[in-house]
Amino acid sequence: MEIEIDKTESNNYFGEVLAVMSNYQKLAENPKRKIRGLNFQAIALTGIAAVFLMIFTALYLLDPNYTSFLYVIIIFLVALFLGIIYIILIRRRISRLKNNNSDKKLIIEDDYVEMHIGDEQFRLNFTDMQWIILNRYSITFLPKTKGATLIAVEIKYKDTVIKSIKDKSLIVDNSDLY
């Protein structure tokens, strides 16, 4: 089965695929997990750093004799700064992925899945596949080994992909988690 992929992928899709890549080990062990986009995770962690920065700044202003609060303030200030840089890098990476105007198609055969992006081909055999995870915005073909190719496609192709898969035991539907 061959599926032509249109070029209307959303930021949420790319963020979710990046989150799957960064949480590979956790998903390999327990595929029934709720995955939020990597951008969401970065914003949440940066927000936590900002809240603690404000708390310790207020505590220091109430009692400037505790100079140890200054060290904690500096640590959370650095964490806030690094969090902002991380958010910018994630958004830049999503933008680059989204602006790839190459033709894309997904090929699902009896023994492998193959993604064609322009002139590049990425192939994953079903014998090397651990899970096919259906998330909120993406379908990811998770390999058994971390260094292998991870193939992903938008969730709007769910019905076609499920019909094309012979070994349904590989499919983990997480759509009920959202």
Buried (B, 14 or more C-beta within 10 A) or exposed (E): EEBEBEEEBBBBBBBBBBBBBBBBEEBBEEBEBEBBBBBBBBBEBBEBBBEBBEBBBEBBEEEEEEEEBEEBBEBBBEBBEEBBEBBEEBBEBBEEBBEEEEEBEBBBBEEBBBBBBEEEEBBBBBEBBBBBBBBBBBBBBBBEEEEBBBBBBBBBBBEBBBEBBEEEEBBBBBEEEE
